[in-house]
Amino acid sequence: MARARSDSPLLFEIVEKPDFSVETKAMADGLWPVAGMDEAGRGPLAGPVVAAAVVLDPANIPEGLDDSKRLTHLQREALFLKILSSALSVSMASISAEGIDNSNILKASLEAMRRAAAGLSLQPKLALADGRDVPPGLACEGRALIKGDQRSQSIAAASIVAKVMRDRMMCGCGGHHAHYGFEVHMGYATVRHRTAIEAHGPVARLHRASFAPFRLGGVEVVEEEESLIELE
């Protein structure tokens, strides 16, 4: 007889944390070094998409690595410094808003990851990409891991590096274009951002003209990202 499903709720939610098991298996198969790759900035209306590639030191992996979206600003900043000081190799690359407009956001994201991997000082034999797609043109074997930033510590490290670097770039844009508040919403379609666009228009070469809100003559509102000024 089939066992009846319980209607009782779970006492707590099980949150999976990334580990080094995928990398360890690759090492056993002779695929080392292993690089993790991820990007930040696919959704915003403004700014570049930024990618990072990281080769962690198996003997010195920073504690607390996780999907950058599950970390606070202060946690990301602290881990960013730990990654840079402990990893065997770290590389970053970006594709500008113009580059995104000239292709599309998926192609631009994959190209940024390819460039980041190519910039590593330690040539990997395997590159793990967050998502469903392997960047074309890699100089080594590539594998895509869905929710990879929640499964692989190498990808989680790359997600943190990419997020911190992009946030810093957008803070710089905020200093040059004070009306828009880029340092708060990082280019996402928040109410503040939409209001600024309506009042001042888009910024040439910074806003992504190919995104639907601009093509359709309006800007949709999405949930506001964590503000950098909310230092938790």
JORA-V437407 format. One record per residue. N is the residue number from 1. RES is the residue in one letter. PSI is psi in radians with two decimals (none if undefined). OMEGA is omega in whole degrees, 0 to 359 (* if undefined). Layout:
BEGIN
N_RES_PSI_OMEGA + N_RES_PSI_OMEGA
END
This chain:
BEGIN
1_M_2.37_180 + 2_A_2.47_181 + 3_R_2.30_182 + 4_A_2.49_177 + 5_R_2.43_178 + 6_S_2.42_175 + 7_D_0.00_182 + 8_S_2.35_178 + 9_P_2.74_175 + 10_L_2.49_179 + 11_L_-0.49_178 + 12_F_2.70_179 + 13_E_2.31_178 + 14_I_2.03_180 + 15_V_2.04_180 + 16_E_2.43_178 + 17_K_2.54_179 + 18_P_2.62_177 + 19_D_-2.94_184 + 20_F_0.34_187 + 21_S_-0.68_179 + 22_V_-0.74_180 + 23_E_-0.69_180 + 24_T_-0.71_177 + 25_K_-0.71_179 + 26_A_-0.72_178 + 27_M_-0.72_179 + 28_A_-0.47_179 + 29_D_0.10_179 + 30_G_0.23_180 + 31_L_1.46_177 + 32_W_2.40_9 + 33_P_2.74_175 + 34_V_2.26_178 + 35_A_2.44_170 + 36_G_2.46_181 + 37_M_2.46_174 + 38_D_2.92_181 + 39_E_2.86_175 + 40_A_2.42_174 + 41_G_0.53_176 + 42_R_-0.56_187 + 43_G_-0.43_186 + 44_P_2.82_176 + 45_L_-0.21_185 + 46_A_2.73_175 + 47_G_3.04_182 + 48_P_2.93_164 + 49_V_2.31_186 + 50_V_2.35_179 + 51_A_2.71_176 + 52_A_2.65_173 + 53_A_2.35_185 + 54_V_2.31_169 + 55_V_1.87_181 + 56_L_2.68_172 + 57_D_1.99_182 + 58_P_-0.44_182 + 59_A_-0.04_184 + 60_N_1.14_180 + 61_I_2.15_181 + 62_P_2.46_176 + 63_E_2.53_175 + 64_G_0.08_179 + 65_L_2.36_182 + 66_D_2.96_172 + 67_D_2.20_184 + 68_S_-0.50_181 + 69_K_-0.30_180 + 70_R_0.13_180 + 71_L_2.67_174 + 72_T_2.95_178 + 73_H_-0.82_182 + 74_L_-0.66_177 + 75_Q_-0.75_179 + 76_R_-0.78_182 + 77_E_-0.74_180 + 78_A_-0.76_180 + 79_L_-0.59_177 + 80_F_-0.85_180 + 81_L_-0.67_179 + 82_K_-0.69_179 + 83_I_-0.81_181 + 84_L_-0.56_183 + 85_S_-0.33_186 + 86_S_-0.44_184 + 87_A_2.68_177 + 88_L_-0.53_178 + 89_S_2.45_178 + 90_V_2.39_179 + 91_S_2.58_179 + 92_M_2.64_177 + 93_A_2.74_180 + 94_S_2.71_173 + 95_I_2.22_185 + 96_S_2.98_176 + 97_A_-0.68_177 + 98_E_-0.72_178 + 99_G_-0.65_176 + 100_I_-0.78_180 + 101_D_-0.55_182 + 102_N_-0.20_176 + 103_S_-1.83_169 + 104_N_2.95_188 + 105_I_-0.59_179 + 106_L_-0.87_180 + 107_K_-0.70_180 + 108_A_-0.70_179 + 109_S_-0.78_180 + 110_L_-0.66_178 + 111_E_-0.66_177 + 112_A_-0.71_178 + 113_M_-0.71_178 + 114_R_-0.78_180 + 115_R_-0.69_178 + 116_A_-0.78_179 + 117_A_-0.68_180 + 118_A_-0.42_182 + 119_G_-0.06_180 + 120_L_2.42_178 + 121_S_-0.34_177 + 122_L_1.93_185 + 123_Q_2.06_181 + 124_P_2.70_171 + 125_K_-0.29_178 + 126_L_2.33_177 + 127_A_2.17_180 + 128_L_2.14_182 + 129_A_2.37_175 + 130_D_2.34_177 + 131_G_-2.75_184 + 132_R_-0.20_189 + 133_D_2.48_173 + 134_V_2.23_179 + 135_P_2.25_177 + 136_P_2.61_175 + 137_G_0.17_177 + 138_L_2.57_179 + 139_A_0.13_180 + 140_C_3.13_175 + 141_E_2.47_178 + 142_G_2.54_177 + 143_R_2.44_177 + 144_A_2.36_178 + 145_L_2.01_175 + 146_I_2.32_187 + 147_K_0.68_182 + 148_G_-0.53_180 + 149_D_-0.18_175 + 150_Q_0.03_182 + 151_R_-0.65_186 + 152_S_2.24_178 + 153_Q_-0.53_178 + 154_S_-0.75_178 + 155_I_-0.69_178 + 156_A_-0.73_178 + 157_A_-0.74_179 + 158_A_-0.64_180 + 159_S_-0.65_179 + 160_I_-0.80_180 + 161_V_-0.79_181 + 162_A_-0.75_181 + 163_K_-0.82_181 + 164_V_-0.76_181 + 165_M_-0.74_180 + 166_R_-0.74_179 + 167_D_-0.71_179 + 168_R_-0.68_178 + 169_M_-0.74_181 + 170_M_-0.56_174 + 171_C_-0.66_176 + 172_G_-0.70_177 + 173_C_-0.62_178 + 174_G_-0.58_178 + 175_G_-0.46_180 + 176_H_-0.41_182 + 177_H_1.33_190 + 178_A_-0.41_184 + 179_H_-0.42_194 + 180_Y_-0.38_180 + 181_G_0.59_181 + 182_F_-0.53_182 + 183_E_-0.20_180 + 184_V_-0.84_185 + 185_H_-0.09_175 + 186_M_0.40_177 + 187_G_-0.05_178 + 188_Y_2.82_186 + 189_A_1.04_177 + 190_T_2.98_178 + 191_V_-0.79_180 + 192_R_-0.75_181 + 193_H_-0.80_180 + 194_R_-0.74_179 + 195_T_-0.70_179 + 196_A_-0.68_178 + 197_I_-0.73_179 + 198_E_-0.62_183 + 199_A_-0.65_189 + 200_H_-0.12_182 + 201_G_2.93_179 + 202_P_2.71_178 + 203_V_2.16_180 + 204_A_2.36_177 + 205_R_0.02_176 + 206_L_-0.72_175 + 207_H_2.58_184 + 208_R_1.69_186 + 209_A_-0.35_183 + 210_S_-0.18_181 + 211_F_2.54_188 + 212_A_-0.75_181 + 213_P_-0.64_178 + 214_F_-0.70_180 + 215_R_-0.57_184 + 216_L_0.01_175 + 217_G_0.30_178 + 218_G_2.95_181 + 219_V_2.12_179 + 220_E_2.68_180 + 221_V_2.35_174 + 222_V_2.96_181 + 223_E_2.38_184 + 224_E_2.37_177 + 225_E_2.86_177 + 226_E_2.33_179 + 227_S_2.45_176 + 228_L_-0.37_181 + 229_I_-0.13_175 + 230_E_1.38_186 + 231_L_1.73_183 + 232_E_none_*
END
